[in-house]
Amino acid sequence: MSPRLFKELRCRAKQSITLEPTSPSCWTMPHQMLTSMHRWRSLGLAVALAAPLLWGPAVAAPGPLPCAVPADLSTLSGDWQAEAQAHVNGGVAPSFQRLQLQVGRDGRVRGQRDWAAVHTGLGAVQGHNRQGQPSLQAVEPLIGWIESRSCRVLLVETEDSGRVSGWLRHDASGSFLELEISQSGRGAVVLFADFRRQASTQAGATPRPR
């Protein structure tokens, strides 16, 4: 700040306190300069107030639930069932979903997914079977893996373009599969569901691959 400008500001401050009239010794600052100073001061205040909003601490996105895999993955063999809203070409409709899985100790999976529409009357929304024909139920053979380090589940249909992917989870009720099922093309379908194992099929009631 120049000495002349500093003197002018000090003089005006003194006048505002003592209520004295403008002293002849005070240099009258041009109005344009005062306006410019107020504008820059307002801009600086706005930036200071906005800084905490722009550069505040980032909030971390919620991560997946902790991975809890049994020591012997073959114990995951059995029937897993769910009810889900299936979005197909013809619309959205509730469906019964079942996974019959044979899981090896290393996580290899063979099995099948069968599904059936809840509503089967006149005008019911139809899906497609693996031959591409409109249907209210179907069976799809599967192969895949359950990955022990990450709890990742990935299954694919062997006679169609269907894909089943998601996570092995665990809560107070026990293990469940949090899955998304999708297929493209004429038999397109998308759904999300939590599959839970039926009590009668737990602990190895289904044959397991070696």
C-alpha positions in Angstrom: 0.0 0.0 0.0 1.3 3.4 -1.0 2.0 6.0 1.8 -0.6 8.3 0.3 -3.3 5.7 0.3 -2.4 4.7 3.9 -2.6 8.3 5.0 -6.0 8.7 3.4 -7.4 5.6 5.1 -6.0 6.6 8.5 -7.5 10.1 8.2 -10.9 8.7 7.3 -10.8 6.3 10.2 -10.1 9.1 12.6 -12.9 11.2 11.2 -15.4 8.3 11.6 -14.5 8.0 15.3 -14.4 11.7 16.3 -17.2 12.8 13.9 -15.0 15.7 12.8 -15.6 17.2 9.4 -13.3 16.3 6.6 -9.9 17.7 7.2 -8.2 19.8 4.5 -5.1 17.7 5.1 -6.9 14.6 4.0 -6.5 13.6 0.4 -9.9 12.8 -1.1 -9.7 9.4 -2.6 -11.4 9.1 -6.0 -14.9 7.4 -5.8 -13.9 4.9 -8.4 -11.0 3.7 -6.3 -13.1 3.3 -3.2 -15.7 1.3 -5.2 -13.0 -1.0 -6.6 -11.6 -1.6 -3.1 -15.1 -2.5 -1.7 -15.7 -4.8 -4.6 -12.4 -6.7 -4.0 -13.0 -6.8 -0.3 -16.5 -8.3 -0.9 -15.0 -10.9 -3.3 -12.4 -11.9 -0.8 -15.0 -12.3 2.0 -17.2 -14.5 -0.3 -14.2 -16.7 -1.2 -13.3 -17.1 2.5 -16.8 -18.1 3.5 -17.1 -20.6 0.6 -13.7 -22.2 1.2 -15.0 -24.7 3.9 -17.8 -25.8 1.5 -15.5 -26.3 -1.5 -12.5 -27.9 0.2 -14.1 -29.5 3.3 -13.2 -33.0 4.3 -14.4 -35.6 1.8 -17.1 -38.1 3.0 -16.1 -41.7 2.1 -18.6 -43.8 0.1 -20.0 -46.7 2.1 -18.0 -49.9 1.3 -19.2 -53.5 1.1 -20.1 -55.4 4.2 -17.2 -57.4 5.8 -16.4 -60.6 3.9 -17.2 -63.8 5.9 -16.4 -67.0 4.0 -16.6 -70.4 5.6 -13.3 -72.4 5.8 -14.8 -75.0 3.6 -16.6 -73.4 0.6 -18.4 -76.6 -0.2 -20.7 -76.0 2.8 -22.4 -73.3 0.6 -23.9 -76.1 -1.6 -27.6 -76.2 -1.6 -30.8 -74.4 -2.7 -30.9 -70.6 -2.4 -34.2 -68.9 -3.0 -35.5 -65.4 -3.4 -38.5 -63.4 -4.6 -37.6 -60.5 -6.9 -39.1 -57.9 -9.3 -37.9 -59.0 -12.7 -37.7 -56.3 -15.4 -38.1 -57.9 -18.8 -39.0 -56.7 -22.3 -42.7 -57.0 -21.5 -42.6 -55.1 -18.3 -42.0 -55.6 -14.6 -43.4 -58.6 -12.7 -42.7 -60.5 -9.4 -40.9 -63.8 -9.8 -39.7 -66.7 -7.7 -36.0 -67.4 -8.2 -34.0 -70.4 -7.1 -30.3 -71.3 -7.4 -29.3 -75.0 -7.0 -25.6 -74.8 -6.4 -22.9 -77.5 -6.1 -19.8 -75.7 -4.6 -16.4 -77.3 -4.5 -13.9 -76.7 -1.7 -12.0 -74.2 -3.9 -15.1 -72.3 -4.8 -15.9 -73.8 -8.2 -19.7 -73.8 -8.8 -22.0 -75.8 -11.0 -25.7 -75.8 -10.8 -28.8 -74.1 -12.3 -31.1 -71.2 -11.9 -34.8 -71.8 -12.2 -37.4 -69.1 -12.1 -41.2 -68.9 -12.3 -43.6 -65.9 -12.6 -45.8 -65.3 -9.6 -48.7 -64.2 -11.8 -49.6 -66.6 -14.5 -53.1 -65.6 -15.5 -54.3 -63.7 -18.6 -52.1 -60.7 -19.4 -49.3 -61.9 -17.2 -45.8 -60.5 -18.0 -43.7 -63.2 -19.7 -40.0 -63.8 -19.7 -38.1 -66.0 -22.1 -36.7 -69.5 -21.8 -33.2 -70.4 -23.1 -34.7 -71.3 -26.5 -35.8 -67.6 -26.7 -39.5 -68.5 -26.5 -41.9 -66.5 -24.3 -42.4 -68.4 -21.0 -43.6 -68.0 -17.5 -40.9 -70.3 -16.1 -37.5 -71.7 -17.2 -34.3 -73.5 -16.0 -30.8 -72.2 -16.8 -27.7 -74.3 -16.3 -24.8 -72.4 -14.6 -21.1 -72.5 -13.9 -18.9 -70.1 -11.9 -16.9 -69.2 -8.9 -17.2 -68.0 -5.3 -14.0 -66.2 -4.6 -12.8 -66.7 -1.0 -10.6 -63.6 -0.6 -13.2 -61.1 -1.6 -16.6 -63.0 -1.2 -17.2 -62.2 -4.9 -19.8 -64.4 -6.7 -19.8 -64.8 -10.4 -21.9 -67.2 -12.4 -22.8 -67.5 -16.1 -25.5 -69.4 -17.9 -24.0 -72.1 -20.2 -26.7 -72.1 -22.8 -27.6 -68.4 -22.8 -26.1 -64.9 -22.3 -27.3 -64.7 -18.7 -25.0 -63.5 -15.9 -25.3 -63.7 -12.1 -22.9 -61.6 -10.0 -22.7 -60.2 -6.5 -21.4 -61.0 -3.1 -21.6 -63.5 -0.3 -22.9 -61.7 2.8 -23.6 -62.6 6.4 -26.0 -61.1 8.9 -27.8 -62.2 12.1 -29.9 -64.7 10.1 -26.8 -66.3 8.5 -25.2 -66.3 5.1 -27.0 -64.9 2.0 -26.1 -64.1 -1.6 -26.6 -60.5 -2.6 -27.0 -60.9 -6.4 -27.9 -59.1 -9.6 -29.0 -61.1 -12.6 -28.9 -59.7 -16.1 -29.2 -60.9 -19.7 -29.2 -59.0 -23.0 -30.9 -59.5 -26.3 -34.4 -60.7 -27.0 -34.7 -62.4 -23.6 -33.4 -59.4 -21.7 -33.9 -59.4 -18.0 -32.6 -57.4 -15.0 -33.2 -58.0 -11.3 -31.7 -57.7 -7.9 -32.3 -60.1 -5.1 -31.0 -61.5 -1.8 -30.9 -65.3 -2.0 -31.1 -67.2 1.3 -30.5 -70.9 1.7 -33.3 -73.2 2.8 -32.7 -75.0 6.1 -33.2 -78.5 4.6 -30.4 -78.0 2.1 -27.7 -76.6 4.4 -24.5 -78.5 5.4 -23.9 -80.5 2.3 -27.2 -82.0 1.3 -26.4 -81.4 -2.4 -23.6 -83.3 -4.1 -20.4 -81.3 -4.5 -17.9 -81.2 -7.3 -14.4 -82.4 -6.5 
